[in-house]
Amino acid sequence: MKKSKLIAGAMGMMMLGAMVLPVHADEMEVKYQQQSTWIVSIPQTTLSQTQEVEQTVSATAMNIRPDEKLQVKIKGLTEGKVTLTRDDSKATTTSTVSTTSNSVNPITVDTVIAEFEDQSTDFVNGTTGKLYFSAIPEETKAGDYSGTITYVMETVKK
């Protein structure tokens, strides 16, 4: 019995001592940063000598930071025209590339053809993602031609 009183007394003193000791607490800030990500599809285009060809970029996934927007621009044009070179490199032809039908608004260096925000795959700010390619000139020499247009996708501040 004396032993149990001694143990109980010792336990009581330890508990009393624990209550008197100061308690320390601190906070830890937890952070995570998700960069903007997207998937934009750019279809291949075969041009025509008899009619204008329309092509549209499309987005299948979009996760853009709230203070940014994704812009799609075109490079590789000279005065709004894409140059196509024949396979044997002995002839070239051109097609005017514009954002509206009938070559009304040819693409310039700063033309934004598509713009996306947040998680939406819908075009915003009046963009449509459409390009119109004028018909190839009739005097183009026979052969297989190809050219390159570069699509530049970058996030910019809203």
OpenMM code with the backbone's topology and positions (N, CA, C; nanometers):
from openmm import Vec3, app, unit

residues = "MET LYS LYS SER LYS LEU ILE ALA GLY ALA MET GLY MET MET MET LEU GLY ALA MET VAL LEU PRO VAL HIS ALA ASP GLU MET GLU VAL LYS TYR GLN GLN GLN SER THR TRP ILE VAL SER ILE PRO GLN THR THR LEU SER GLN THR GLN GLU VAL GLU GLN THR VAL SER ALA THR ALA MET ASN ILE ARG PRO ASP GLU LYS LEU GLN VAL LYS ILE LYS GLY LEU THR GLU GLY LYS VAL THR LEU THR ARG ASP ASP SER LYS ALA THR THR THR SER THR VAL SER THR THR SER ASN SER VAL ASN PRO ILE THR VAL ASP THR VAL ILE ALA GLU PHE GLU ASP GLN SER THR ASP PHE VAL ASN GLY THR THR GLY LYS LEU TYR PHE SER ALA ILE PRO GLU GLU THR LYS ALA GLY ASP TYR SER GLY THR ILE THR TYR VAL MET GLU THR VAL LYS LYS".split()
positions = [
    Vec3(0.0813, -0.1174, 0.0000),
    Vec3(0.0000, 0.0000, 0.0000),
    Vec3(0.0869, 0.1255, 0.0000),
    Vec3(0.1930, 0.1175, 0.0814),
    Vec3(0.2833, 0.2300, 0.0857),
    Vec3(0.3484, 0.2518, -0.0504),
    Vec3(0.3752, 0.1381, -0.1150),
    Vec3(0.4370, 0.1472, -0.2457),
    Vec3(0.3443, 0.2163, -0.3455),
    Vec3(0.2169, 0.1827, -0.3428),
    Vec3(0.1240, 0.2419, -0.4380),
    Vec3(0.1041, 0.3900, -0.4083),
    Vec3(0.1084, 0.4306, -0.2793),
    Vec3(0.0987, 0.5728, -0.2467),
    Vec3(0.2226, 0.6465, -0.2956),
    Vec3(0.3349, 0.5802, -0.2827),
    Vec3(0.4596, 0.6398, -0.3290),
    Vec3(0.4571, 0.6580, -0.4809),
    Vec3(0.4094, 0.5564, -0.5510),
    Vec3(0.4002, 0.5644, -0.6974),
    Vec3(0.2993, 0.6715, -0.7366),
    Vec3(0.1837, 0.6743, -0.6698),
    Vec3(0.0809, 0.7738, -0.7006),
    Vec3(0.1348, 0.9136, -0.6739),
    Vec3(0.2092, 0.9305, -0.5661),
    Vec3(0.2676, 1.0609, -0.5346),
    Vec3(0.3692, 1.1025, -0.6397),
    Vec3(0.4520, 1.0073, -0.6820),
    Vec3(0.5523, 1.0375, -0.7841),
    Vec3(0.4845, 1.0743, -0.9158),
    Vec3(0.3798, 1.0020, -0.9500),
    Vec3(0.3056, 1.0319, -1.0737),
    Vec3(0.2417, 1.1699, -1.0641),
    Vec3(0.1869, 1.2023, -0.9493),
    Vec3(0.1254, 1.3331, -0.9295),
    Vec3(0.2274, 1.4440, -0.9443),
    Vec3(0.3462, 1.4253, -0.8901),
    Vec3(0.4517, 1.5262, -0.9002),
    Vec3(0.4962, 1.5424, -1.0461),
    Vec3(0.5053, 1.4300, -1.1184),
    Vec3(0.5451, 1.4389, -1.2593),
    Vec3(0.4384, 1.5114, -1.3406),
    Vec3(0.3131, 1.4846, -1.3130),
    Vec3(0.2054, 1.5522, -1.3860),
    Vec3(0.2039, 1.7002, -1.3526),
    Vec3(0.2255, 1.7322, -1.2275),
    Vec3(0.2303, 1.8722, -1.1859),
    Vec3(0.3484, 1.9418, -1.2520),
    Vec3(0.4609, 1.8723, -1.2602),
    Vec3(0.5787, 1.9289, -1.3256),
    Vec3(0.5545, 1.9495, -1.4748),
    Vec3(0.4835, 1.8579, -1.5367),
    Vec3(0.4547, 1.8698, -1.6799),
    Vec3(0.3625, 1.9876, -1.7064),
    Vec3(0.2712, 2.0150, -1.6140),
    Vec3(0.1791, 2.1273, -1.6320),
    Vec3(0.2499, 2.2608, -1.6174),
    Vec3(0.3526, 2.2654, -1.5398),
    Vec3(0.4243, 2.3894, -1.5158),
    Vec3(0.5172, 2.4220, -1.6326),
    Vec3(0.5669, 2.3201, -1.7034),
    Vec3(0.6579, 2.3439, -1.8142),
    Vec3(0.5858, 2.4190, -1.9261),
    Vec3(0.6531, 2.5136, -1.9891),
    Vec3(0.5888, 2.5882, -2.0979),
    Vec3(0.5688, 2.4989, -2.2211),
    Vec3(0.4627, 2.5287, -2.2962),
    Vec3(0.4324, 2.4558, -2.4191),
    Vec3(0.4779, 2.5424, -2.5358),
    Vec3(0.5543, 2.4840, -2.6269),
    Vec3(0.6021, 2.5569, -2.7439),
    Vec3(0.5249, 2.5092, -2.8667),
    Vec3(0.4775, 2.6048, -2.9475),
    Vec3(0.4082, 2.5723, -3.0730),
    Vec3(0.4582, 2.6676, -3.1800),
    Vec3(0.4620, 2.6190, -3.2986),
    Vec3(0.5032, 2.7024, -3.4106),
    Vec3(0.4223, 2.6591, -3.5317),
    Vec3(0.4154, 2.7446, -3.6297),
    Vec3(0.3414, 2.7133, -3.7509),
    Vec3(0.4382, 2.6884, -3.8649),
    Vec3(0.3970, 2.6037, -3.9547),
    Vec3(0.4744, 2.5778, -4.0748),
    Vec3(0.3847, 2.6111, -4.1937),
    Vec3(0.4369, 2.6924, -4.2830),
    Vec3(0.3612, 2.7255, -4.4033),
    Vec3(0.3908, 2.6201, -4.5092),
    Vec3(0.2862, 2.5686, -4.5699),
    Vec3(0.2991, 2.4678, -4.6737),
    Vec3(0.2627, 2.5340, -4.8059),
    Vec3(0.3492, 2.5196, -4.9058),
    Vec3(0.3260, 2.5840, -5.0352),
    Vec3(0.3351, 2.4821, -5.1477),
    Vec3(0.2693, 2.5156, -5.2598),
    Vec3(0.2782, 2.4363, -5.3822),
    Vec3(0.2527, 2.5308, -5.4982),
    Vec3(0.3243, 2.5123, -5.6059),
    Vec3(0.3062, 2.5978, -5.7229),
    Vec3(0.2818, 2.5100, -5.8449),
    Vec3(0.1666, 2.5286, -5.9082),
    Vec3(0.1331, 2.4559, -6.0311),
    Vec3(0.1486, 2.5506, -6.1489),
    Vec3(0.2382, 2.5190, -6.2387),
    Vec3(0.2576, 2.6004, -6.3583),
    Vec3(0.1426, 2.5769, -6.4558),
    Vec3(0.1224, 2.6711, -6.5449),
    Vec3(0.0200, 2.6567, -6.6477),
    Vec3(0.0562, 2.5411, -6.7406),
    Vec3(-0.0447, 2.4635, -6.7778),
    Vec3(-0.0268, 2.3534, -6.8724),
    Vec3(-0.1415, 2.3554, -6.9728),
    Vec3(-0.1150, 2.3024, -7.0923),
    Vec3(-0.2193, 2.3003, -7.1945),
    Vec3(-0.1872, 2.1969, -7.3008),
    Vec3(-0.2918, 2.1579, -7.3736),
    Vec3(-0.2761, 2.0746, -7.4925),
    Vec3(-0.3545, 2.1433, -7.6036),
    Vec3(-0.2831, 2.1867, -7.7067),
    Vec3(-0.3440, 2.2528, -7.8222),
    Vec3(-0.3096, 2.1699, -7.9454),
    Vec3(-0.4110, 2.1371, -8.0236),
    Vec3(-0.3912, 2.0570, -8.1449),
    Vec3(-0.3858, 2.1463, -8.2680),
    Vec3(-0.2878, 2.1194, -8.3532),
    Vec3(-0.2695, 2.1951, -8.4768),
    Vec3(-0.2795, 2.0956, -8.5923),
    Vec3(-0.3882, 2.1032, -8.6692),
    Vec3(-0.4050, 2.0056, -8.7772),
    Vec3(-0.3140, 2.0336, -8.8966),
    Vec3(-0.2827, 1.9293, -8.9705),
    Vec3(-0.2102, 1.9440, -9.0967),
    Vec3(-0.3068, 2.0041, -9.1984),
    Vec3(-0.2549, 2.0783, -9.2936),
    Vec3(-0.3400, 2.1443, -9.3918),
    Vec3(-0.2879, 2.1182, -9.5319),
    Vec3(-0.3786, 2.0812, -9.6202),
    Vec3(-0.3458, 2.0673, -9.7619),
    Vec3(-0.4160, 2.1801, -9.8353),
    Vec3(-0.3386, 2.2605, -9.9056),
    Vec3(-0.3945, 2.3767, -9.9742),
    Vec3(-0.4520, 2.3379, -10.1098),
    Vec3(-0.5302, 2.4300, -10.1656),
    Vec3(-0.5986, 2.4067, -10.2922),
    Vec3(-0.5656, 2.5179, -10.3908),
    Vec3(-0.5734, 2.4866, -10.5196),
    Vec3(-0.5519, 2.5886, -10.6214),
    Vec3(-0.6844, 2.6527, -10.6631),
    Vec3(-0.7948, 2.5911, -10.6225),
    Vec3(-0.9254, 2.6405, -10.6663),
    Vec3(-1.0056, 2.7113, -10.5587),
    Vec3(-0.9714, 2.6896, -10.4336),
    Vec3(-1.0507, 2.7531, -10.3278),
    Vec3(-0.9686, 2.7779, -10.2020),
    Vec3(-1.0194, 2.8678, -10.1216),
    Vec3(-0.9587, 2.8994, -9.9926),
    Vec3(-0.9750, 2.7790, -9.8993),
    Vec3(-0.8779, 2.7585, -9.8107),
    Vec3(-0.8835, 2.6487, -9.7141),
    Vec3(-0.8860, 2.7076, -9.5736),
    Vec3(-0.9773, 2.6568, -9.4915),
    Vec3(-0.9898, 2.7021, -9.3523),
    Vec3(-0.9324, 2.5953, -9.2600),
    Vec3(-0.8602, 2.6398, -9.1580),
    Vec3(-0.8005, 2.5497, -9.0602),
    Vec3(-0.8210, 2.6104, -8.9224),
    Vec3(-0.8499, 2.5265, -8.8224),
    Vec3(-0.8741, 2.5761, -8.6866),
    Vec3(-0.7902, 2.4983, -8.5857),
    Vec3(-0.7226, 2.5710, -8.4973),
    Vec3(-0.6545, 2.5051, -8.3852),
    Vec3(-0.7608, 2.4724, -8.2812),
    Vec3(-0.7353, 2.3733, -8.1991),
    Vec3(-0.8311, 2.3391, -8.0941),
    Vec3(-0.7560, 2.3026, -7.9669),
    Vec3(-0.8228, 2.3227, -7.8562),
    Vec3(-0.7641, 2.2898, -7.7261),
    Vec3(-0.8413, 2.1737, -7.6651),
    Vec3(-0.7686, 2.0760, -7.6124),
    Vec3(-0.8338, 1.9627, -7.5474),
    Vec3(-0.8107, 1.9621, -7.3968),
    Vec3(-0.7148, 2.0401, -7.3498),
    Vec3(-0.6890, 2.0508, -7.2058),
    Vec3(-0.6293, 2.1883, -7.1783),
    Vec3(-0.6749, 2.2497, -7.0719),
    Vec3(-0.6290, 2.3841, -7.0390),
    Vec3(-0.6258, 2.3985, -6.8869),
    Vec3(-0.5134, 2.4437, -6.8341),
    Vec3(-0.5010, 2.4719, -6.6911),
    Vec3(-0.4073, 2.5919, -6.6779),
    Vec3(-0.4654, 2.7104, -6.6898),
    Vec3(-0.3885, 2.8344, -6.6928),
    Vec3(-0.4030, 2.9060, -6.5589),
    Vec3(-0.2930, 2.9584, -6.5088),
    Vec3(-0.2934, 3.0312, -6.3810),
    Vec3(-0.3922, 3.1483, -6.3882),
    Vec3(-0.4536, 3.1862, -6.2760),
    Vec3(-0.5567, 3.2904, -6.2783),
    Vec3(-0.5085, 3.4280, -6.3227),
    Vec3(-0.3799, 3.4568, -6.3114),
    Vec3(-0.3283, 3.5888, -6.3511),
    Vec3(-0.2684, 3.5871, -6.4921),
    Vec3(-0.2872, 3.4763, -6.5660),
    Vec3(-0.2289, 3.4625, -6.6991),
    Vec3(-0.3349, 3.4232, -6.8015),
    Vec3(-0.2966, 3.4329, -6.9280),
    Vec3(-0.3767, 3.3801, -7.0383),
    Vec3(-0.2798, 3.3185, -7.1388),
    Vec3(-0.3266, 3.2180, -7.2116),
    Vec3(-0.2448, 3.1536, -7.3139),
    Vec3(-0.2756, 3.2180, -7.4481),
    Vec3(-0.1719, 3.2616, -7.5180),
    Vec3(-0.1878, 3.3195, -7.6510),
    Vec3(-0.1204, 3.2299, -7.7541),
    Vec3(-0.1880, 3.2138, -7.8679),
    Vec3(-0.1330, 3.1385, -7.9805),
    Vec3(-0.1089, 3.2379, -8.0936),
    Vec3(0.0176, 3.2454, -8.1384),
    Vec3(0.0566, 3.3352, -8.2474),
    Vec3(0.1224, 3.2534, -8.3579),
    Vec3(0.1378, 3.3163, -8.4737),
    Vec3(0.1969, 3.2509, -8.5907),
    Vec3(0.3279, 3.3191, -8.6272),
    Vec3(0.4286, 3.2386, -8.6595),
    Vec3(0.5558, 3.2903, -8.7114),
    Vec3(0.5906, 3.2125, -8.8377),
    Vec3(0.6845, 3.2638, -8.9125),
    Vec3(0.7279, 3.1949, -9.0334),
    Vec3(0.6607, 3.2466, -9.1588),
    Vec3(0.5936, 3.3608, -9.1485),
    Vec3(0.5279, 3.4210, -9.2644),
    Vec3(0.6053, 3.5442, -9.3089),
    Vec3(0.5956, 3.5750, -9.4360),
    Vec3(0.6547, 3.6969, -9.4901),
    Vec3(0.5415, 3.7807, -9.5467),
    Vec3(0.5168, 3.8952, -9.4841),
    Vec3(0.4078, 3.9841, -9.5243),
    Vec3(0.2751, 3.9098, -9.5342),
    Vec3(0.2485, 3.8239, -9.4365),
    Vec3(0.1218, 3.7515, -9.4315),
    Vec3(0.1131, 3.6316, -9.5240),
    Vec3(0.2229, 3.5918, -9.5834),
    Vec3(0.2212, 3.4793, -9.6779),
    Vec3(0.3142, 3.3679, -9.6317),
    Vec3(0.2681, 3.2441, -9.6530),
    Vec3(0.3533, 3.1286, -9.6303),
    Vec3(0.4136, 3.0911, -9.7655),
    Vec3(0.5424, 3.0651, -9.7658),
    Vec3(0.6111, 3.0243, -9.8887),
    Vec3(0.6231, 2.8728, -9.8902),
    Vec3(0.5825, 2.8137, -10.0019),
    Vec3(0.5937, 2.6695, -10.0211),
    Vec3(0.6989, 2.6445, -10.1285),
    Vec3(0.7873, 2.5511, -10.1025),
    Vec3(0.8964, 2.5198, -10.1947),
    Vec3(0.8736, 2.3813, -10.2549),
    Vec3(0.8944, 2.3719, -10.3863),
    Vec3(0.8791, 2.2430, -10.4542),
    Vec3(0.9880, 2.1478, -10.4057),
    Vec3(0.9579, 2.0177, -10.4063),
    Vec3(1.0508, 1.9161, -10.3551),
    Vec3(1.1909, 1.9259, -10.4143),
    Vec3(1.2026, 1.9648, -10.5413),
    Vec3(1.3349, 1.9748, -10.6033),
    Vec3(1.3995, 2.1117, -10.5809),
    Vec3(1.3332, 2.1967, -10.5036),
    Vec3(1.3811, 2.3317, -10.4677),
    Vec3(1.3970, 2.4251, -10.5874),
    Vec3(1.3370, 2.3929, -10.7015),
    Vec3(1.3518, 2.4765, -10.8205),
    Vec3(1.2325, 2.5684, -10.8446),
    Vec3(1.1327, 2.5635, -10.7564),
    Vec3(1.0163, 2.6513, -10.7723),
    Vec3(0.9537, 2.6770, -10.6362),
    Vec3(0.8900, 2.7921, -10.6231),
    Vec3(0.8168, 2.8259, -10.5007),
    Vec3(0.6806, 2.8833, -10.5381),
    Vec3(0.5926, 2.8832, -10.4414),
    Vec3(0.4628, 2.9477, -10.4552),
    Vec3(0.4241, 2.9992, -10.3177),
    Vec3(0.3175, 3.0779, -10.3107),
    Vec3(0.2767, 3.1341, -10.1816),
    Vec3(0.1262, 3.1231, -10.1623),
    Vec3(0.0863, 3.1353, -10.0375),
    Vec3(-0.0546, 3.1438, -10.0003),
    Vec3(-0.0648, 3.2488, -9.8913),
    Vec3(-0.1609, 3.3389, -9.9048),
    Vec3(-0.1830, 3.4401, -9.8014),
    Vec3(-0.2574, 3.3756, -9.6856),
    Vec3(-0.2098, 3.3996, -9.5652),
    Vec3(-0.2700, 3.3429, -9.4447),
    Vec3(-0.3347, 3.4572, -9.3680),
    Vec3(-0.4640, 3.4423, -9.3366),
    Vec3(-0.5347, 3.5497, -9.2673),
    Vec3(-0.6287, 3.4936, -9.1616),
    Vec3(-0.6798, 3.5827, -9.0782),
    Vec3(-0.7722, 3.5425, -8.9717),
    Vec3(-0.9171, 3.5526, -9.0157),
    Vec3(-0.9402, 3.6055, -9.1350),
    Vec3(-1.0757, 3.6136, -9.1901),
    Vec3(-1.0735, 3.5655, -9.3349),
    Vec3(-1.1889, 3.5325, -9.3845),
    Vec3(-1.2008, 3.4813, -9.5198),
    Vec3(-1.1591, 3.5844, -9.6241),
    Vec3(-1.1165, 3.5367, -9.7394),
    Vec3(-1.0781, 3.6190, -9.8549),
    Vec3(-0.9570, 3.7082, -9.8293),
    Vec3(-0.8671, 3.6647, -9.7456),
    Vec3(-0.7396, 3.7341, -9.7195),
    Vec3(-0.7568, 3.8774, -9.6716),
    Vec3(-0.8667, 3.9050, -9.6010),
    Vec3(-0.8954, 4.0414, -9.5566),
    Vec3(-0.7996, 4.0873, -9.4472),
    Vec3(-0.7672, 4.0021, -9.3525),
    Vec3(-0.6782, 4.0380, -9.2412),
    Vec3(-0.5561, 3.9469, -9.2390),
    Vec3(-0.4565, 3.9721, -9.3248),
    Vec3(-0.3369, 3.8864, -9.3254),
    Vec3(-0.2675, 3.8844, -9.1887),
    Vec3(-0.2096, 3.7715, -9.1569),
    Vec3(-0.1389, 3.7532, -9.0302),
    Vec3(-0.0145, 3.8417, -9.0276),
    Vec3(0.0060, 3.9100, -8.9150),
    Vec3(0.1280, 3.9868, -8.8922),
    Vec3(0.2042, 3.9216, -8.7770),
    Vec3(0.3180, 3.9761, -8.7447),
    Vec3(0.4024, 3.9195, -8.6382),
    Vec3(0.3282, 3.9123, -8.5048),
    Vec3(0.2446, 4.0112, -8.4762),
    Vec3(0.1795, 4.0185, -8.3455),
    Vec3(0.0362, 3.9670, -8.3441),
    Vec3(-0.0101, 3.9063, -8.4507),
    Vec3(-0.1483, 3.8596, -8.4559),
    Vec3(-0.1685, 3.7414, -8.3618),
    Vec3(-0.2636, 3.7558, -8.2703),
    Vec3(-0.3014, 3.6473, -8.1800),
    Vec3(-0.4210, 3.5778, -8.2445),
    Vec3(-0.4051, 3.4503, -8.2793),
    Vec3(-0.5158, 3.3803, -8.3451),
    Vec3(-0.6046, 3.3055, -8.2464),
    Vec3(-0.5521, 3.2778, -8.1268),
    Vec3(-0.6310, 3.2086, -8.0253),
    Vec3(-0.5835, 3.2524, -7.8875),
    Vec3(-0.6795, 3.2586, -7.7965),
    Vec3(-0.6475, 3.2964, -7.6591),
    Vec3(-0.7357, 3.2140, -7.5661),
    Vec3(-0.6760, 3.1639, -7.4574),
    Vec3(-0.7473, 3.0804, -7.3615),
    Vec3(-0.7171, 3.1293, -7.2203),
    Vec3(-0.8139, 3.1082, -7.1300),
    Vec3(-0.7959, 3.1453, -6.9892),
    Vec3(-0.8471, 3.0335, -6.8990),
    Vec3(-0.7937, 3.0297, -6.7779),
    Vec3(-0.8377, 2.9381, -6.6731),
    Vec3(-0.8329, 2.7925, -6.7199),
    Vec3(-0.9410, 2.7179, -6.6986),
    Vec3(-0.9452, 2.5777, -6.7381),
    Vec3(-1.0368, 2.5554, -6.8585),
    Vec3(-1.0768, 2.6618, -6.9239),
    Vec3(-1.1703, 2.6522, -7.0362),
    Vec3(-1.0967, 2.6287, -7.1682),
    Vec3(-1.1525, 2.5405, -7.2507),
    Vec3(-1.0977, 2.5171, -7.3845),
    Vec3(-1.1693, 2.6029, -7.4889),
    Vec3(-1.2534, 2.6950, -7.4442),
    Vec3(-1.3222, 2.7874, -7.5347),
    Vec3(-1.2323, 2.9070, -7.5635),
    Vec3(-1.2402, 2.9581, -7.6866),
    Vec3(-1.1639, 3.0772, -7.7242),
    Vec3(-1.2197, 3.1983, -7.6496),
    Vec3(-1.1323, 3.2930, -7.6126),
    Vec3(-1.1760, 3.4146, -7.5431),
    Vec3(-1.1220, 3.5384, -7.6141),
    Vec3(-1.1739, 3.6517, -7.5724),
    Vec3(-1.1295, 3.7837, -7.6201),
    Vec3(-1.1411, 3.8003, -7.7716),
    Vec3(-1.2472, 3.7435, -7.8283),
    Vec3(-1.2745, 3.7617, -7.9705),
    Vec3(-1.1913, 3.6774, -8.0647),
    Vec3(-1.1101, 3.5869, -8.0125),
    Vec3(-1.0292, 3.5012, -8.0998),
    Vec3(-1.1101, 3.3784, -8.1415),
    Vec3(-1.0733, 3.3197, -8.2550),
    Vec3(-1.1458, 3.2030, -8.3066),
    Vec3(-1.0556, 3.0830, -8.3334),
    Vec3(-0.9244, 3.1049, -8.3361),
    Vec3(-0.8322, 2.9966, -8.3673),
    Vec3(-0.8307, 2.9576, -8.5138),
    Vec3(-0.8999, 3.0355, -8.5977),
    Vec3(-0.9102, 3.0014, -8.7401),
    Vec3(-0.8050, 3.0723, -8.8239),
    Vec3(-0.7562, 2.9992, -8.9219),
    Vec3(-0.6686, 3.0552, -9.0246),
    Vec3(-0.7309, 3.0239, -9.1599),
    Vec3(-0.7211, 3.1199, -9.2497),
    Vec3(-0.7700, 3.1020, -9.3859),
    Vec3(-0.6505, 3.1123, -9.4801),
    Vec3(-0.6343, 3.0119, -9.5656),
    Vec3(-0.5250, 3.0075, -9.6621),
    Vec3(-0.5831, 3.0346, -9.8000),
    Vec3(-0.5306, 3.1366, -9.8672),
    Vec3(-0.5794, 3.1673, -10.0020),
    Vec3(-0.5441, 3.0542, -10.0979),
    Vec3(-0.6197, 3.0470, -10.2068),
    Vec3(-0.5912, 2.9470, -10.3101),
    Vec3(-0.4512, 2.9708, -10.3667),
    Vec3(-0.3858, 2.8629, -10.4043),
    Vec3(-0.2522, 2.8708, -10.4653),
    Vec3(-0.2675, 2.9315, -10.6059),
    Vec3(-0.1772, 3.0212, -10.6468),
    Vec3(-0.1878, 3.0837, -10.7793),
    Vec3(-0.1905, 2.9805, -10.8930),
    Vec3(-0.2703, 3.0089, -10.9953),
    Vec3(-0.2853, 2.9172, -11.1092),
    Vec3(-0.1545, 2.8936, -11.1837),
    Vec3(-0.0670, 2.9928, -11.1872),
    Vec3(0.0581, 2.9791, -11.2629),
    Vec3(0.1643, 2.8962, -11.1902),
    Vec3(0.1299, 2.8376, -11.0756),
    Vec3(0.2252, 2.7551, -11.0010),
    Vec3(0.2670, 2.6346, -11.0849),
    Vec3(0.3970, 2.6108, -11.0912),
    Vec3(0.4514, 2.4987, -11.1690),
    Vec3(0.4154, 2.3659, -11.1030),
    Vec3(0.3978, 2.2632, -11.1830),
    Vec3(0.3608, 2.1306, -11.1334),
    Vec3(0.4664, 2.0772, -11.0372),
    Vec3(0.4216, 2.0015, -10.9385),
    Vec3(0.5131, 1.9403, -10.8423),
    Vec3(0.4526, 1.9360, -10.7034),
    Vec3(0.5266, 1.8775, -10.6111),
    Vec3(0.4844, 1.8687, -10.4714),
    Vec3(0.5541, 1.9786, -10.3926),
    Vec3(0.4757, 2.0565, -10.3200),
    Vec3(0.5266, 2.1721, -10.2462),
    Vec3(0.5006, 2.1544, -10.0967),
    Vec3(0.5864, 2.2144, -10.0172),
    Vec3(0.5634, 2.2167, -9.8723),
    Vec3(0.6246, 2.3430, -9.8134),
    Vec3(0.5691, 2.3838, -9.7031),
    Vec3(0.6179, 2.5006, -9.6308),
    Vec3(0.5891, 2.4824, -9.4832),
    Vec3(0.6402, 2.5724, -9.4031),
    Vec3(0.6248, 2.5600, -9.2584),
    Vec3(0.5704, 2.6878, -9.1978),
    Vec3(0.4768, 2.6694, -9.1074),
    Vec3(0.4263, 2.7785, -9.0242),
    Vec3(0.4551, 2.7376, -8.8805),
    Vec3(0.5055, 2.8277, -8.8008),
    Vec3(0.5358, 2.7987, -8.6610),
    Vec3(0.4291, 2.8600, -8.5715),
    Vec3(0.3697, 2.7760, -8.4889),
    Vec3(0.2720, 2.8220, -8.3907),
    Vec3(0.3466, 2.8458, -8.2600),
    Vec3(0.3360, 2.9654, -8.2074),
    Vec3(0.4023, 3.0008, -8.0821),
    Vec3(0.2950, 3.0119, -7.9743),
    Vec3(0.3107, 2.9329, -7.8683),
    Vec3(0.2166, 2.9369, -7.7567),
    Vec3(0.2902, 2.9843, -7.6333),
    Vec3(0.2369, 3.0900, -7.5726),
    Vec3(0.3019, 3.1436, -7.4533),
    Vec3(0.1978, 3.2030, -7.3603),
    Vec3(0.2283, 3.1949, -7.2314),
    Vec3(0.1404, 3.2589, -7.1343),
    Vec3(0.1895, 3.4009, -7.1107),
    Vec3(0.0936, 3.4913, -7.0997),
    Vec3(0.1231, 3.6317, -7.0720),
    Vec3(0.0325, 3.6772, -6.9587),
    Vec3(0.0723, 3.7821, -6.8912),
    Vec3(-0.0104, 3.8371, -6.7833),
    Vec3(-0.1391, 3.8932, -6.8411),
    Vec3(-0.2481, 3.8785, -6.7672),
    Vec3(-0.3775, 3.9338, -6.8107),
    Vec3(-0.3749, 4.0838, -6.8045),
] * unit.nanometer
topology = app.Topology()
chain = topology.addChain("A")
for resn in residues:
    res = topology.addResidue(resn, chain)
    for name in ("N", "CA", "C"):
        topology.addAtom(name, app.Element.getBySymbol(name[0]), res)
